[in-house]
Amino acid sequence: MSISYPVSIVLVALAAVVAGGSPTVAGFGWGLASGIASGIAVWTFYVAMARGPMSVISPITAILAAAGPLAFGLAAGEQPGSTALTGMAIALVATVLASMEDEKGTSVQHGRLTRNLLILSVVSGLAFAAFFILLGQVPAGQGLWPVAASRVGATVILITAALAARESFRFSRRLVAIGVVIAVFDVLANGAFYFAAQAGMLSLVSVIAALYPVFTVALAVTHGGERLRPVQMVGLALAAVAIVLLALA
């Protein structure tokens, strides 16, 4: 993160120059606020995952990240059709099931889910939800500049957290290369969500975006040699059904 986030600022800024647009103070404000929420979300998520059981923490974070923007969009007056609502409901279930990791690994060695870890998990999920909601409030026609502001906000939070934790900033060439690749995909993901949220309903777009654990699990199986738990297989199957329904909505 200490590599990918600063690099992402440069990449988005370059893309913003090419894309054009007319940024406003309001657009920058919404973008910066979303970035701060994103930084808090990522920071609390990784702290919780490093200290507690990922099989519990990940689903808590995932369902809050998906349900928050959905509830906000519906409360704001968005009216998805019956097909879309069915797809959303299935997507929420799929997100939780797919994110239910096995309790093997370093995280479980730190013990059970304590009150503090539960708080961190909830804060992370709500912060992810806030990121989706805040970035979705940017007025149209401002290009990618609000996304650049978002990356600045997230970077400030995470670099501050890294400094407070006294992490090392000495990186190998391989790690730098990996960080750059991560930054590229990070920019593509944030830009895609930004434009999708402006073109469609936040409640619909955010639920689709919150399906990211499904794709993480799929990549872990196809490229990481991991084996799926039965509950994750159900989650992947439900995700496929949800995506079809949401595409038809």
N, C-alpha and C positions, 0 to 999 in steps of 0.2 A: 504493500500500500504506500509505503514511503517513496517508492519509485513510480508506480502506476498513476497515482493521483496527481502529482505535479505534472507528469507528462501529459495526462489527459487535459489539463488546462491549456497547454500549448496546442494540442491537436484540435480542441474545440474552437479555440480562438482563430486558428488558421481556417477551419471550416466556416466559421462565422463570417470572416472577411469575404470568403468566396460566395457564401449564400446570401449575403446582404441583409436587408431588413432595416427597420427603423426602431431601435431599442429605446425604451423610455425608463424613467426612474422607477416606475411601478414594476415594469418587467424585470429590471435588475433586482429589485427588492424581493419579488416573489422567488426569483431564481436563487438569490443568496440564502433566503430563508429555507428553501428546499434543500440546499446543499448542507446547511448546518444540521437539518434534521437527518439527512443521509449520513453525515459523519458520525452523529450520535448513534444512529441505528447500527452502523457497521462496527463501531467501537464496542458498544455494549453487547452486541451479538457475539463477537469473537472472545470477549472476556468471559461471558457466560459459558460459551462452548468449551473454553479451555479449562474451566473449573467444575463443570457439572455434566450430567448425562445428556448427550446430544439427542437421544431418543425422546426426551421430554422437552428440551429447550427448543429444538428446531420446529416441531409442530406448533408450539405456543406462538412463536414469532411469526410463523407462516400464516396462521389463521388470522391473527390481528392485522398483519400487513395487507391481507386480502379483504377482510371484512370492513376495515375502517373506511377506505375509499368507496366501497360499495354502498355502505350506509350513508356516507356523505352525499354521494351522487343521487341516491334515491330521495334523500331529504331535501336536496336542492331542486327537486322537481323532474329529474330524469325519469323517463318512462320506457324502459326496455320492454320488448314484446315477450310473450309467453315462452317462446323458444329460447330467447336470450336469458330469461330468468331461470329456466330449467338448466341451461348450460352453466350459468353462474353458480347455482347451487351445487351441481356436480363438480365444478372446478374447485370450489372451496373444500369439498370432501377429498378430492384427488390431491390437492396441495398438502393437506395434513397427512394423508396416508403415505404419499411419496417421500415426505420429509422425515418419516419415522425411521431414523438410522438405527443400526445395531448398537448395542452398548459396549462393543469391543473398541479398544483404542485408548488413547491417552485421556480423553475427557472423563471416562467413567472412573479412572484411577483417583480422581479428586473427590469422589463420594457422591452422595445423593443430592437431590434438588433441595437446597436450603431456601429460606425466606429471601435472603439477599439475591440469590441466583434467580429466583422466581421474579423478583422485582426487575432485575436486569433484563430478563427475557421479555417481560411485559413492556418495559421501556423501549426495548429494541423493536418489538412489533409495532408499537404505536408510533415510533419515530419513522419506521419504514412507511407506515400508512400516511404520516404527515408529509413525507417526501413526495409521495404520489399526489396527494391532494394539493400541496403548495405549488408544485411544478405545473399542475393542471390548471392553475389560476392565471397563468401568464396570458395576457391579451394576445390575439393573433397579429401576425405581421411584423414580429420583432426579430425574425431570424433565429440564429442559434446563440445570440448573445446572452439570454437568460440562462441557457444551459452552461455557458462558460462561467457565469456568476455562480451557478450551482456547484460546479466543480471547485471553484475557489473556496466557497464556504465549507465543503466537505474536506478539502485538503487542509485548511487551517485547523479544523477540529482534530483530524487524525494525526497531523504532524505534532500538534500540541500534546495529544495523548501519548505519542511515541516519545517525545522529549521528557514528559513527566515520568514515563516508565523507564527512562534511561536506556532506550534501545539503541543498538549500534546502527550507524548510518554508513558503514563500510560494506560495500556490495561487490560481489564478484561480477565478471562480465556476463556470465550465464544468467545470473539473477537480474541484472540490468536488462538483458534481452527479454527475459520472461516478463519483466515489469512493463516493458514497452508494448509487448503483444497484448497483455492484459488491458493496458490503457486504450489500445485501439478498439477492443471489443467493448470496453466500458463506455467509450464515447458513442459507439454505434448503438448500444443498448439505450443509453440515456437520450440520445437524439431521436431514436425511433419512438420511444415512449412519449417524448415531448410532442412530436408532430401528431402522433396518434391521439393523444389526449386533446389536442386542439381541434382535430378533425372529427372526433367522435365523442361518445359519452364516457365520462370519467369512470362511472360505475362499471362499464363494460371493459374498457381498456385496462383498468387497474387489476381486475380479476384475471385477465389474460396474462398481464405482466407478473402477477404474483404466482403464476405457475412455474416460475424459474426453478424450484426444487425438482420438478419433474425432469427437466432437461439436464440438470446437474447429475441426477441419478442415472439417467440414460447414458450420459457421457462416461460416468464412472464404470458402467457395465461394458460399454463398447470399446473404451480406450484404456480403462484402468484395471480391467480384469476382475472387478468386484462381482459378487453374486447378490442377486436381489433377494430380499426377504419376501415372503408371501404377501404381506400387507403392502409392500411397495409395488409388487406386481399388480395388485388390485388398483393401487393409486395410478399407475401408468395407464392401465386400461380405461379407467374413468376419465383420465386427462384426455385421452384420445377422443372419447365420446363428447366431452365438454368442448373441445376445440372444434369438432365438427358442428355441434349445435350453435356455438358462437359464430362460426363462419357463415352459417345459414341464416343467422338472425338479421 
